[in-house]
């Protein structure tokens, strides 16, 4: 709502705050684009989304991805349970997305081996 404020300083502060958010904000920003919003609001959201798409992964994000990869390679019951816990995390979070994808791949391999 602040991105569409009548005051420039409020709009600018809201855009800066959104810039600092991680991947969790992306699904909400994409949903926002589907609504009726002002041209400036749309431009600010598009700029934020563009910046996040080309962003380099942080060391924490790399560790999360590697952790998911290791658990997927192990593929035992305990590994799957941890992946399920991570997959139930915040919508749009990198760890949640990666863990969900790993579980789907493990399920596909399991079905193929039957």
C-alpha positions as CSV (number, residue, x, y, z in Angstrom):
1,X,0.0,0.0,0.0
2,X,2.9,2.4,0.8
3,X,4.2,2.0,-2.8
4,X,1.1,3.7,-4.0
5,X,1.2,6.5,-1.3
6,X,0.6,10.1,-2.3
7,X,3.9,11.1,-0.7
8,X,7.1,10.4,-2.6
9,X,9.1,9.8,0.6
10,X,6.7,7.1,1.7
11,X,6.7,5.5,-1.7
12,X,10.5,5.6,-1.8
13,X,10.9,4.2,1.7
14,X,8.5,1.3,0.8
15,X,10.5,0.5,-2.3
16,X,13.8,0.4,-0.4
17,X,12.2,-1.8,2.3
18,X,11.0,-4.3,-0.4
19,X,14.5,-4.2,-2.0
20,X,15.9,-5.6,1.2
21,X,13.6,-8.5,1.4
22,X,14.7,-11.9,0.2
23,X,13.0,-14.4,-2.2
24,X,9.9,-14.7,0.1
25,X,8.5,-11.4,-1.2
26,X,8.6,-12.4,-4.9
27,X,5.3,-14.4,-5.0
28,X,3.5,-11.5,-3.3
29,X,5.0,-8.9,-5.6
30,X,4.0,-11.0,-8.6
31,X,0.5,-11.3,-7.3
32,X,0.4,-7.6,-6.8
33,X,1.1,-7.0,-10.5
34,X,-2.1,-8.8,-11.4
35,X,-4.2,-6.2,-9.6
36,X,-5.3,-2.7,-10.6
37,X,-2.3,-0.6,-9.7
38,X,-0.9,2.8,-10.7
39,X,1.8,3.0,-13.4
40,X,4.5,4.1,-10.9
41,X,3.5,1.3,-8.5
42,X,3.8,-1.2,-11.3
43,X,7.2,0.2,-12.4
44,X,8.6,0.0,-8.9
45,X,7.4,-3.6,-8.4
46,X,8.8,-4.6,-11.8
47,X,12.2,-3.0,-11.0
48,X,12.3,-4.9,-7.7
49,X,11.4,-8.2,-9.4
50,X,14.0,-7.6,-12.1
51,X,16.7,-7.0,-9.5
52,X,15.9,-10.2,-7.6
53,X,15.9,-12.3,-10.8
54,X,19.5,-11.4,-11.6
55,X,20.7,-11.5,-8.0
56,X,23.7,-13.5,-7.0
57,X,23.1,-16.1,-4.3
58,X,24.4,-15.3,-0.9
59,X,26.6,-17.7,1.0
60,X,23.7,-18.6,3.2
61,X,21.5,-19.4,0.2
62,X,24.3,-21.5,-1.3
63,X,24.6,-23.5,2.0
64,X,20.8,-24.1,1.9
65,X,20.9,-25.4,-1.6
66,X,23.9,-27.6,-0.9
67,X,22.2,-29.0,2.2
68,X,19.1,-29.9,0.2
69,X,21.3,-31.5,-2.5
70,X,23.1,-33.6,0.2
71,X,19.8,-34.7,1.7
72,X,18.4,-35.6,-1.7
73,X,21.5,-37.7,-2.5
74,X,21.2,-39.5,0.8
75,X,17.5,-40.1,0.2
76,X,16.8,-42.1,3.3
77,X,13.8,-41.7,5.6
78,X,15.4,-39.2,7.9
79,X,16.6,-37.1,5.0
80,X,13.1,-37.1,3.5
81,X,11.6,-36.1,6.9
82,X,13.9,-33.1,7.1
83,X,13.2,-32.1,3.5
84,X,9.5,-32.3,4.4
85,X,10.0,-30.0,7.3
86,X,11.9,-27.5,5.2
87,X,9.3,-27.7,2.4
88,X,6.6,-26.6,4.9
89,X,8.5,-23.3,5.5
90,X,7.5,-19.8,4.4
91,X,6.0,-19.6,0.9
92,X,8.5,-18.5,-1.7
93,X,11.6,-18.9,0.6
94,X,14.5,-20.4,-1.2
95,X,14.9,-23.3,1.2
96,X,11.1,-24.1,1.0
97,X,11.2,-24.1,-2.8
98,X,14.4,-26.2,-3.1
99,X,13.2,-28.7,-0.5
100,X,9.8,-29.1,-2.3
101,X,11.6,-29.6,-5.6
102,X,13.9,-32.2,-4.1
103,X,11.0,-34.1,-2.6
104,X,9.2,-34.2,-6.0
105,X,12.4,-35.5,-7.7
106,X,12.8,-38.2,-5.0
107,X,9.1,-39.2,-5.5
108,X,9.6,-39.5,-9.2
109,X,12.7,-41.7,-8.7
110,X,10.8,-43.8,-6.3
111,X,7.9,-44.3,-8.8
112,X,10.3,-45.1,-11.6
113,X,12.0,-47.8,-9.5
114,X,8.8,-49.6,-8.7
